[in-house]
Amino acid sequence: MSKQRNTILLVDDIPANIKILVGALRESYRLVVATSGLEAIRVALEKKPDLILLDVMMPDMDGYEVCKRLKARPETAKIPIIFVTAMNEEKDETRGFLLGAVDYIVKPVNPVIVKARVQTHIALCTAQRELQRHRDELEEMVLERTRELRETQIEITSRLVQAADYHDHQTGRHTTRMAHYCVILGRAHGMKEHELTLFFHASAMHDIGKLGVSDAIWHKKGTLTPDEFEEMKRHTLIGADLLYGEENELMNMAHLIALTHHEKWDGTGFPLGLKEKEIPFAGRVAALCDVFDALSSKRPYKDAWSLEEAKKVVIEQKGIHFDPYVVELFEENYAKLEEVYCRLK
Protein backbone atom coordinates (compact mmCIF):
# COMPACT_ATOMS: atom_id res chain seq x y z
CA MET A 1 0.00 0.00 0.00
CA SER A 2 1.61 3.28 -1.16
CA LYS A 3 2.09 6.10 1.28
CA GLN A 4 -0.34 9.00 0.77
CA ARG A 5 1.47 12.02 -0.62
CA ASN A 6 1.32 15.46 0.98
CA THR A 7 -0.69 18.13 -0.83
CA ILE A 8 0.94 21.40 -1.91
CA LEU A 9 -1.08 24.43 -3.07
CA LEU A 10 0.76 26.51 -5.69
CA VAL A 11 -0.48 30.11 -6.04
CA ASP A 12 0.76 32.35 -8.88
CA ASP A 13 -0.98 34.37 -11.57
CA ILE A 14 1.74 33.64 -14.18
CA PRO A 15 1.50 30.16 -15.85
CA ALA A 16 5.27 29.98 -16.50
CA ASN A 17 6.02 30.30 -12.78
CA ILE A 18 3.47 27.59 -11.98
CA LYS A 19 5.10 25.33 -14.56
CA ILE A 20 8.51 25.65 -12.90
CA LEU A 21 7.09 24.81 -9.47
CA VAL A 22 5.13 21.86 -10.84
CA GLY A 23 8.29 20.51 -12.52
CA ALA A 24 10.18 20.69 -9.24
CA LEU A 25 7.53 19.08 -7.03
CA ARG A 26 5.20 16.80 -9.00
CA GLU A 27 7.18 13.62 -8.46
CA SER A 28 7.01 13.87 -4.67
CA TYR A 29 3.76 15.67 -3.89
CA ARG A 30 0.12 15.98 -4.86
CA LEU A 31 -0.25 19.47 -6.37
CA VAL A 32 -3.22 21.83 -6.63
CA VAL A 33 -3.08 25.21 -8.33
CA ALA A 34 -4.69 28.63 -7.90
CA THR A 35 -4.05 31.66 -10.10
CA SER A 36 -5.55 34.40 -7.90
CA GLY A 37 -5.83 35.34 -4.26
CA LEU A 38 -9.53 34.62 -3.95
CA GLU A 39 -9.15 31.27 -5.68
CA ALA A 40 -6.24 30.42 -3.36
CA ILE A 41 -8.43 31.01 -0.28
CA ARG A 42 -11.24 28.92 -1.75
CA VAL A 43 -8.94 26.02 -2.65
CA ALA A 44 -7.17 26.16 0.72
CA LEU A 45 -10.51 25.89 2.53
CA GLU A 46 -11.65 23.04 0.29
CA LYS A 47 -8.46 20.96 -0.03
CA LYS A 48 -6.72 21.73 3.29
CA PRO A 49 -3.20 21.48 1.76
CA ASP A 50 -0.20 20.56 3.89
CA LEU A 51 1.75 23.59 2.63
CA ILE A 52 1.20 26.64 0.39
CA LEU A 53 3.70 28.21 -2.01
CA LEU A 54 2.31 31.74 -2.40
CA ASP A 55 3.27 34.44 -4.87
CA VAL A 56 3.24 37.97 -3.44
CA MET A 57 2.69 40.22 -6.47
CA MET A 58 -0.75 39.34 -7.87
CA PRO A 59 -3.56 41.58 -9.16
CA ASP A 60 -6.70 42.28 -7.08
CA MET A 61 -5.36 40.61 -3.92
CA ASP A 62 -1.64 40.27 -3.23
CA GLY A 63 -0.03 37.38 -1.37
CA TYR A 64 0.28 39.33 1.88
CA GLU A 65 -3.48 39.81 2.04
CA VAL A 66 -4.08 36.15 1.15
CA CYS A 67 -1.76 35.09 3.96
CA LYS A 68 -3.44 37.45 6.41
CA ARG A 69 -6.90 36.05 5.60
CA LEU A 70 -5.78 32.42 5.76
CA LYS A 71 -4.11 32.95 9.14
CA ALA A 72 -7.28 34.62 10.44
CA ARG A 73 -9.40 31.51 9.79
CA PRO A 74 -9.17 28.56 12.21
CA GLU A 75 -9.56 26.06 9.34
CA THR A 76 -6.41 27.30 7.56
CA ALA A 77 -4.43 29.13 10.26
CA LYS A 78 -1.97 26.28 10.83
CA ILE A 79 -1.12 25.62 7.16
CA PRO A 80 2.55 26.67 6.62
CA ILE A 81 3.01 29.31 3.92
CA ILE A 82 6.18 29.96 1.91
CA PHE A 83 6.26 33.21 -0.05
CA VAL A 84 7.71 32.97 -3.59
CA THR A 85 8.48 36.42 -4.97
CA ALA A 86 10.88 38.72 -6.81
CA MET A 87 10.65 41.15 -3.87
CA ASN A 88 13.88 40.43 -2.03
CA GLU A 89 14.45 43.37 0.28
CA GLU A 90 14.70 42.72 4.01
CA LYS A 91 11.54 44.73 4.76
CA ASP A 92 9.57 42.50 2.39
CA GLU A 93 10.77 39.34 4.15
CA THR A 94 10.07 40.87 7.56
CA ARG A 95 6.52 41.72 6.56
CA GLY A 96 5.95 38.17 5.35
CA PHE A 97 7.23 36.60 8.56
CA LEU A 98 5.16 38.98 10.69
CA LEU A 99 2.06 37.80 8.82
CA GLY A 100 2.87 34.18 9.68
CA ALA A 101 4.90 32.85 6.75
CA VAL A 102 7.48 30.16 7.54
CA ASP A 103 9.93 30.87 4.71
CA TYR A 104 10.74 33.12 1.75
CA ILE A 105 11.99 31.98 -1.71
CA VAL A 106 13.24 34.63 -4.14
CA LYS A 107 12.52 34.49 -7.89
CA PRO A 108 13.80 33.33 -10.26
CA VAL A 109 13.42 30.09 -8.36
CA ASN A 110 15.93 27.27 -8.35
CA PRO A 111 13.99 23.95 -8.52
CA VAL A 112 16.53 22.24 -6.24
CA ILE A 113 16.14 24.94 -3.60
CA VAL A 114 12.35 24.88 -3.89
CA LYS A 115 12.27 21.12 -3.42
CA ALA A 116 14.66 21.28 -0.44
CA ARG A 117 12.72 24.07 1.30
CA VAL A 118 9.40 22.31 0.77
CA GLN A 119 10.79 19.00 2.00
CA THR A 120 12.14 20.69 5.17
CA HIS A 121 8.85 22.38 6.06
CA ILE A 122 6.74 19.32 5.26
CA ALA A 123 8.97 17.25 7.55
CA LEU A 124 8.69 19.89 10.27
CA CYS A 125 4.91 20.04 9.90
CA THR A 126 4.68 16.23 10.03
CA ALA A 127 6.80 16.16 13.17
CA GLN A 128 4.64 18.82 14.81
CA ARG A 129 1.47 16.86 14.01
CA GLU A 130 3.02 13.70 15.42
CA LEU A 131 4.08 15.55 18.56
CA GLN A 132 0.56 16.95 18.98
CA ARG A 133 -0.88 13.46 18.52
CA HIS A 134 1.36 12.16 21.29
CA ARG A 135 0.39 15.10 23.48
CA ASP A 136 -3.30 14.40 22.89
CA GLU A 137 -2.82 10.71 23.71
CA LEU A 138 -0.89 11.59 26.87
CA GLU A 139 -3.52 14.12 27.91
CA GLU A 140 -6.24 11.52 27.42
CA MET A 141 -4.29 9.03 29.51
CA VAL A 142 -3.87 11.63 32.26
CA LEU A 143 -7.58 12.51 32.15
CA GLU A 144 -8.54 8.85 32.31
CA ARG A 145 -6.20 8.26 35.24
CA THR A 146 -7.58 11.35 36.96
CA ARG A 147 -11.13 10.04 36.47
CA GLU A 148 -10.14 6.68 37.93
CA LEU A 149 -8.51 8.32 40.95
CA ARG A 150 -11.52 10.57 41.49
CA GLU A 151 -13.89 7.61 41.31
CA THR A 152 -11.71 5.79 43.86
CA GLN A 153 -11.73 8.81 46.15
CA ILE A 154 -15.51 9.12 45.89
CA GLU A 155 -15.89 5.40 46.63
CA ILE A 156 -13.74 5.80 49.74
CA THR A 157 -15.70 8.84 50.90
CA SER A 158 -18.98 7.01 50.32
CA ARG A 159 -17.78 4.16 52.52
CA LEU A 160 -16.75 6.64 55.22
CA VAL A 161 -20.24 8.14 55.13
CA GLN A 162 -21.71 4.63 55.31
CA ALA A 163 -19.58 4.00 58.40
CA ALA A 164 -21.12 7.08 60.00
CA ASP A 165 -24.55 5.84 58.96
CA TYR A 166 -23.97 2.50 60.73
CA HIS A 167 -22.88 4.51 63.75
CA ASP A 168 -26.02 6.64 63.69
CA HIS A 169 -28.77 6.05 61.11
CA GLN A 170 -30.21 9.52 61.66
CA THR A 171 -26.79 11.04 60.93
CA GLY A 172 -26.69 9.17 57.63
CA ARG A 173 -29.96 10.69 56.45
CA HIS A 174 -28.84 14.07 57.73
CA THR A 175 -25.61 13.99 55.74
CA THR A 176 -27.41 13.04 52.54
CA ARG A 177 -29.91 15.89 52.83
CA MET A 178 -27.23 18.35 53.84
CA ALA A 179 -25.06 17.44 50.85
CA HIS A 180 -27.99 18.14 48.53
CA TYR A 181 -28.69 21.44 50.29
CA CYS A 182 -25.05 22.47 49.88
CA VAL A 183 -25.14 21.72 46.15
CA ILE A 184 -28.31 23.79 45.70
CA LEU A 185 -26.75 26.82 47.37
CA GLY A 186 -23.38 26.22 45.66
CA ARG A 187 -25.05 26.16 42.25
CA ALA A 188 -26.96 29.35 43.07
CA HIS A 189 -23.63 30.94 43.98
CA GLY A 190 -22.22 29.98 40.57
CA MET A 191 -20.03 26.98 41.31
CA LYS A 192 -19.07 24.89 38.29
CA GLU A 193 -20.31 21.31 37.96
CA HIS A 194 -16.90 19.88 38.85
CA GLU A 195 -16.86 21.98 42.04
CA LEU A 196 -20.43 20.94 42.87
CA THR A 197 -19.51 17.26 42.62
CA LEU A 198 -16.66 17.84 45.06
CA PHE A 199 -18.94 19.90 47.32
CA PHE A 200 -21.56 17.15 47.45
CA HIS A 201 -19.14 14.44 48.54
CA ALA A 202 -17.06 16.71 50.77
CA SER A 203 -20.05 18.11 52.67
CA ALA A 204 -21.41 14.60 53.24
CA MET A 205 -18.30 13.96 55.35
CA HIS A 206 -18.67 17.03 57.57
CA ASP A 207 -19.47 14.95 60.69
CA ILE A 208 -17.10 12.05 60.03
CA GLY A 209 -15.20 13.05 63.17
CA LYS A 210 -18.16 11.82 65.24
CA LEU A 211 -16.67 8.35 64.85
CA GLY A 212 -13.97 9.44 67.27
CA VAL A 213 -16.35 10.66 69.97
CA SER A 214 -18.18 8.53 72.53
CA ASP A 215 -21.62 7.21 71.54
CA ALA A 216 -22.85 8.16 74.98
CA ILE A 217 -22.41 11.82 74.11
CA TRP A 218 -24.17 11.68 70.74
CA HIS A 219 -27.11 9.65 72.07
CA LYS A 220 -27.49 11.48 75.37
CA LYS A 221 -31.07 12.70 75.81
CA GLY A 222 -30.28 15.40 78.33
CA THR A 223 -28.09 18.48 78.30
CA LEU A 224 -24.36 17.86 77.89
CA THR A 225 -22.08 18.73 80.79
CA PRO A 226 -19.30 21.26 80.09
CA ASP A 227 -16.77 18.43 79.78
CA GLU A 228 -19.07 16.47 77.47
CA PHE A 229 -19.62 19.57 75.35
CA GLU A 230 -15.86 20.06 74.99
CA GLU A 231 -15.54 16.40 73.99
CA MET A 232 -18.33 16.82 71.42
CA LYS A 233 -16.57 19.83 69.87
CA ARG A 234 -13.53 17.65 69.19
CA HIS A 235 -15.35 15.97 66.29
CA THR A 236 -14.45 18.95 64.08
CA LEU A 237 -10.74 18.47 64.73
CA ILE A 238 -10.92 14.69 64.46
CA GLY A 239 -12.76 14.92 61.13
CA ALA A 240 -10.34 17.53 59.80
CA ASP A 241 -7.41 15.31 60.76
CA LEU A 242 -8.95 12.22 59.14
CA LEU A 243 -9.66 14.08 55.90
CA TYR A 244 -6.47 16.08 55.53
CA GLY A 245 -5.13 15.74 51.99
CA GLU A 246 -2.82 18.53 50.92
CA GLU A 247 -2.68 17.72 47.19
CA ASN A 248 -6.19 16.34 46.85
CA GLU A 249 -9.10 18.62 45.84
CA LEU A 250 -11.82 16.47 47.36
CA MET A 251 -10.05 15.76 50.63
CA ASN A 252 -8.91 19.37 50.93
CA MET A 253 -12.50 20.62 50.65
CA ALA A 254 -13.78 17.90 52.99
CA HIS A 255 -11.05 18.82 55.50
CA LEU A 256 -12.08 22.49 55.46
CA ILE A 257 -15.78 21.71 55.83
CA ALA A 258 -15.21 19.25 58.69
CA LEU A 259 -13.04 21.84 60.44
CA THR A 260 -15.23 24.93 59.93
CA HIS A 261 -18.89 23.88 59.74
CA HIS A 262 -19.40 24.94 63.38
CA GLU A 263 -17.75 28.34 62.98
CA LYS A 264 -20.08 31.36 63.16
CA TRP A 265 -20.16 34.60 61.19
CA ASP A 266 -19.77 36.65 64.40
CA GLY A 267 -16.70 34.69 65.53
CA THR A 268 -18.32 32.81 68.43
CA GLY A 269 -18.18 29.34 66.85
CA PHE A 270 -15.70 26.50 67.29
CA PRO A 271 -13.03 25.09 67.11
CA LEU A 272 -11.01 28.09 65.87
CA GLY A 273 -13.32 31.06 66.51
CA LEU A 274 -13.03 32.22 62.90
CA LYS A 275 -15.04 35.28 61.88
CA GLU A 276 -16.85 36.34 58.69
CA LYS A 277 -14.80 35.63 55.55
CA GLU A 278 -12.02 34.02 57.57
CA ILE A 279 -14.37 31.04 57.31
CA PRO A 280 -14.03 29.42 53.84
CA PHE A 281 -17.14 29.74 51.68
CA ALA A 282 -17.80 25.99 51.67
CA GLY A 283 -17.71 26.04 55.48
CA ARG A 284 -20.17 28.94 55.63
CA VAL A 285 -22.63 27.13 53.37
CA ALA A 286 -22.20 23.86 55.26
CA ALA A 287 -22.81 25.64 58.58
CA LEU A 288 -26.20 26.90 57.46
CA CYS A 289 -27.25 23.63 55.80
CA ASP A 290 -26.14 21.65 58.85
CA VAL A 291 -28.19 23.75 61.29
CA PHE A 292 -31.24 23.90 59.03
CA ASP A 293 -31.37 20.13 58.70
CA ALA A 294 -30.51 19.49 62.36
CA LEU A 295 -33.40 21.71 63.47
CA SER A 296 -35.84 19.95 61.15
CA SER A 297 -34.65 16.46 62.24
CA LYS A 298 -35.53 14.36 65.28
CA ARG A 299 -32.62 13.95 67.67
CA PRO A 300 -32.26 12.07 71.00
CA TYR A 301 -32.57 15.37 72.85
CA LYS A 302 -35.42 16.94 70.81
CA ASP A 303 -38.28 16.40 68.40
CA ALA A 304 -38.07 17.59 64.80
CA TRP A 305 -39.07 21.19 64.19
CA SER A 306 -41.22 22.12 61.22
CA LEU A 307 -39.42 23.42 58.15
CA GLU A 308 -40.99 26.83 58.65
CA GLU A 309 -39.69 26.99 62.23
CA ALA A 310 -36.21 25.96 61.07
CA LYS A 311 -36.34 28.50 58.25
CA LYS A 312 -37.31 31.25 60.70
CA VAL A 313 -34.29 30.49 62.92
CA VAL A 314 -31.92 30.57 59.94
CA ILE A 315 -33.23 33.97 58.84
CA GLU A 316 -33.08 35.34 62.40
CA GLN A 317 -29.41 34.29 62.59
CA LYS A 318 -28.47 36.26 59.47
CA GLY A 319 -25.26 38.15 60.24
CA ILE A 320 -24.92 36.39 63.61
CA HIS A 321 -24.46 32.66 63.10
CA PHE A 322 -24.62 32.74 59.29
CA ASP A 323 -23.08 34.68 56.43
CA PRO A 324 -25.77 37.19 55.27
CA TYR A 325 -25.08 36.35 51.63
CA VAL A 326 -25.54 32.61 52.23
CA VAL A 327 -28.82 33.33 54.03
CA GLU A 328 -29.97 35.25 50.95
CA LEU A 329 -29.12 32.24 48.77
CA PHE A 330 -31.05 30.08 51.24
CA GLU A 331 -34.16 32.29 51.03
CA GLU A 332 -34.03 32.51 47.24
CA ASN A 333 -33.74 28.72 46.88
CA TYR A 334 -35.83 27.61 49.84
CA ALA A 335 -38.41 25.82 47.67
CA LYS A 336 -35.67 23.56 46.26
CA LEU A 337 -34.43 22.72 49.75
CA GLU A 338 -37.96 21.93 50.85
CA GLU A 339 -38.34 19.58 47.88
CA VAL A 340 -35.16 17.71 48.90
CA TYR A 341 -36.38 17.41 52.49
CA CYS A 342 -39.74 15.95 51.41
CA ARG A 343 -37.98 13.47 49.11
CA LEU A 344 -35.34 12.33 51.62
CA LYS A 345 -36.99 12.64 55.02
C-alpha positions in Angstrom: 0.0 0.0 0.0 1.6 3.3 -1.2 2.1 6.1 1.3 -0.3 9.0 0.8 1.5 12.0 -0.6 1.3 15.5 1.0 -0.7 18.1 -0.8 0.9 21.4 -1.9 -1.1 24.4 -3.1 0.8 26.5 -5.7 -0.5 30.1 -6.0 0.8 32.3 -8.9 -1.0 34.4 -11.6 1.7 33.6 -14.2 1.5 30.2 -15.8 5.3 30.0 -16.5 6.0 30.3 -12.8 3.5 27.6 -12.0 5.1 25.3 -14.6 8.5 25.6 -12.9 7.1 24.8 -9.5 5.1 21.9 -10.8 8.3 20.5 -12.5 10.2 20.7 -9.2 7.5 19.1 -7.0 5.2 16.8 -9.0 7.2 13.6 -8.5 7.0 13.9 -4.7 3.8 15.7 -3.9 0.1 16.0 -4.9 -0.2 19.5 -6.4 -3.2 21.8 -6.6 -3.1 25.2 -8.3 -4.7 28.6 -7.9 -4.0 31.7 -10.1 -5.6 34.4 -7.9 -5.8 35.3 -4.3 -9.5 34.6 -3.9 -9.1 31.3 -5.7 -6.2 30.4 -3.4 -8.4 31.0 -0.3 -11.2 28.9 -1.7 -8.9 26.0 -2.6 -7.2 26.2 0.7 -10.5 25.9 2.5 -11.7 23.0 0.3 -8.5 21.0 0.0 -6.7 21.7 3.3 -3.2 21.5 1.8 -0.2 20.6 3.9 1.7 23.6 2.6 1.2 26.6 0.4 3.7 28.2 -2.0 2.3 31.7 -2.4 3.3 34.4 -4.9 3.2 38.0 -3.4 2.7 40.2 -6.5 -0.8 39.3 -7.9 -3.6 41.6 -9.2 -6.7 42.3 -7.1 -5.4 40.6 -3.9 -1.6 40.3 -3.2 0.0 37.4 -1.4 0.3 39.3 1.9 -3.5 39.8 2.0 -4.1 36.2 1.2 -1.8 35.1 4.0 -3.4 37.5 6.4 -6.9 36.1 5.6 -5.8 32.4 5.8 -4.1 32.9 9.1 -7.3 34.6 10.4 -9.4 31.5 9.8 -9.2 28.6 12.2 -9.6 26.1 9.3 -6.4 27.3 7.6 -4.4 29.1 10.3 -2.0 26.3 10.8 -1.1 25.6 7.2 2.5 26.7 6.6 3.0 29.3 3.9 6.2 30.0 1.9 6.3 33.2 -0.1 7.7 33.0 -3.6 8.5 36.4 -5.0 10.9 38.7 -6.8 10.7 41.2 -3.9 13.9 40.4 -2.0 14.4 43.4 0.3 14.7 42.7 4.0 11.5 44.7 4.8 9.6 42.5 2.4 10.8 39.3 4.1 10.1 40.9 7.6 6.5 41.7 6.6 5.9 38.2 5.4 7.2 36.6 8.6 5.2 39.0 10.7 2.1 37.8 8.8 2.9 34.2 9.7 4.9 32.9 6.8 7.5 30.2 7.5 9.9 30.9 4.7 10.7 33.1 1.7 12.0 32.0 -1.7 13.2 34.6 -4.1 12.5 34.5 -7.9 13.8 33.3 -10.3 13.4 30.1 -8.4 15.9 27.3 -8.4 14.0 23.9 -8.5 16.5 22.2 -6.2 16.1 24.9 -3.6 12.3 24.9 -3.9 12.3 21.1 -3.4 14.7 21.3 -0.4 12.7 24.1 1.3 9.4 22.3 0.8 10.8 19.0 2.0 12.1 20.7 5.2 8.8 22.4 6.1 6.7 19.3 5.3 9.0 17.3 7.5 8.7 19.9 10.3 4.9 20.0 9.9 4.7 16.2 10.0 6.8 16.2 13.2 4.6 18.8 14.8 1.5 16.9 14.0 3.0 13.7 15.4 4.1 15.6 18.6 0.6 17.0 19.0 -0.9 13.5 18.5 1.4 12.2 21.3 0.4 15.1 23.5 -3.3 14.4 22.9 -2.8 10.7 23.7 -0.9 11.6 26.9 -3.5 14.1 27.9 -6.2 11.5 27.4 -4.3 9.0 29.5 -3.9 11.6 32.3 -7.6 12.5 32.1 -8.5 8.8 32.3 -6.2 8.3 35.2 -7.6 11.3 37.0 -11.1 10.0 36.5 -10.1 6.7 37.9 -8.5 8.3 40.9 -11.5 10.6 41.5 -13.9 7.6 41.3 -11.7 5.8 43.9 -11.7 8.8 46.1 -15.5 9.1 45.9 -15.9 5.4 46.6 -13.7 5.8 49.7 -15.7 8.8 50.9 -19.0 7.0 50.3 -17.8 4.2 52.5 -16.8 6.6 55.2 -20.2 8.1 55.1 -21.7 4.6 55.3 -19.6 4.0 58.4 -21.1 7.1 60.0 -24.5 5.8 59.0 -24.0 2.5 60.7 -22.9 4.5 63.8 -26.0 6.6 63.7 -28.8 6.1 61.1 -30.2 9.5 61.7 -26.8 11.0 60.9 -26.7 9.2 57.6 -30.0 10.7 56.5 -28.8 14.1 57.7 -25.6 14.0 55.7 -27.4 13.0 52.5 -29.9 15.9 52.8 -27.2 18.4 53.8 -25.1 17.4 50.9 -28.0 18.1 48.5 -28.7 21.4 50.3 -25.0 22.5 49.9 -25.1 21.7 46.1 -28.3 23.8 45.7 -26.7 26.8 47.4 -23.4 26.2 45.7 -25.0 26.2 42.3 -27.0 29.4 43.1 -23.6 30.9 44.0 -22.2 30.0 40.6 -20.0 27.0 41.3 -19.1 24.9 38.3 -20.3 21.3 38.0 -16.9 19.9 38.9 -16.9 22.0 42.0 -20.4 20.9 42.9 -19.5 17.3 42.6 -16.7 17.8 45.1 -18.9 19.9 47.3 -21.6 17.1 47.4 -19.1 14.4 48.5 -17.1 16.7 50.8 -20.1 18.1 52.7 -21.4 14.6 53.2 -18.3 14.0 55.3 -18.7 17.0 57.6 -19.5 14.9 60.7 -17.1 12.1 60.0 -15.2 13.1 63.2 -18.2 11.8 65.2 -16.7 8.3 64.9 -14.0 9.4 67.3 -16.4 10.7 70.0 -18.2 8.5 72.5 -21.6 7.2 71.5 -22.8 8.2 75.0 -22.4 11.8 74.1 -24.2 11.7 70.7 -27.1 9.7 72.1 -27.5 11.5 75.4 -31.1 12.7 75.8 -30.3 15.4 78.3 -28.1 18.5 78.3 -24.4 17.9 77.9 -22.1 18.7 80.8 -19.3 21.3 80.1 -16.8 18.4 79.8 -19.1 16.5 77.5 -19.6 19.6 75.3 -15.9 20.1 75.0 -15.5 16.4 74.0 -18.3 16.8 71.4 -16.6 19.8 69.9 -13.5 17.7 69.2 -15.4 16.0 66.3 -14.4 18.9 64.1 -10.7 18.5 64.7 -10.9 14.7 64.5 -12.8 14.9 61.1 -10.3 17.5 59.8 -7.4 15.3 60.8 -9.0 12.2 59.1 -9.7 14.1 55.9 -6.5 16.1 55.5 -5.1 15.7 52.0 -2.8 18.5 50.9 -2.7 17.7 47.2 -6.2 16.3 46.8 -9.1 18.6 45.8 -11.8 16.5 47.4 -10.0 15.8 50.6 -8.9 19.4 50.9 -12.5 20.6 50.6 -13.8 17.9 53.0 -11.1 18.8 55.5 -12.1 22.5 55.5 -15.8 21.7 55.8 -15.2 19.2 58.7 -13.0 21.8 60.4 -15.2 24.9 59.9 -18.9 23.9 59.7 -19.4 24.9 63.4 -17.8 28.3 63.0 -20.1 31.4 63.2 -20.2 34.6 61.2 -19.8 36.7 64.4 -16.7 34.7 65.5 -18.3 32.8 68.4 -18.2 29.3 66.9 -15.7 26.5 67.3 -13.0 25.1 67.1 -11.0 28.1 65.9 -13.3 31.1 66.5 -13.0 32.2 62.9 -15.0 35.3 61.9 -16.9 36.3 58.7 -14.8 35.6 55.5 -12.0 34.0 57.6 -14.4 31.0 57.3 -14.0 29.4 53.8 -17.1 29.7 51.7 -17.8 26.0 51.7 -17.7 26.0 55.5 -20.2 28.9 55.6 -22.6 27.1 53.4 -22.2 23.9 55.3 -22.8 25.6 58.6 -26.2 26.9 57.5 -27.3 23.6 55.8 -26.1 21.6 58.9 -28.2 23.7 61.3 -31.2 23.9 59.0 -31.4 20.1 58.7 -30.5 19.5 62.4 -33.4 21.7 63.5 -35.8 20.0 61.2 -34.6 16.5 62.2 -35.5 14.4 65.3 -32.6 14.0 67.7 -32.3 12.1 71.0 -32.6 15.4 72.9 -35.4 16.9 70.8 -38.3 16.4 68.4 -38.1 17.6 64.8 -39.1 21.2 64.2 -41.2 22.1 61.2 -39.4 23.4 58.2 -41.0 26.8 58.6 -39.7 27.0 62.2 -36.2 26.0 61.1 -36.3 28.5 58.2 -37.3 31.3 60.7 -34.3 30.5 62.9 -31.9 30.6 59.9 -33.2 34.0 58.8 -33.1 35.3 62.4 -29.4 34.3 62.6 -28.5 36.3 59.5 -25.3 38.1 60.2 -24.9 36.4 63.6 -24.5 32.7 63.1 -24.6 32.7 59.3 -23.1 34.7 56.4 -25.8 37.2 55.3 -25.1 36.3 51.6 -25.5 32.6 52.2 -28.8 33.3 54.0 -30.0 35.3 51.0 -29.1 32.2 48.8 -31.1 30.1 51.2 -34.2 32.3 51.0 -34.0 32.5 47.2 -33.7 28.7 46.9 -35.8 27.6 49.8 -38.4 25.8 47.7 -35.7 23.6 46.3 -34.4 22.7 49.8 -38.0 21.9 50.8 -38.3 19.6 47.9 -35.2 17.7 48.9 -36.4 17.4 52.5 -39.7 15.9 51.4 -38.0 13.5 49.1 -35.3 12.3 51.6 -37.0 12.6 55.0 
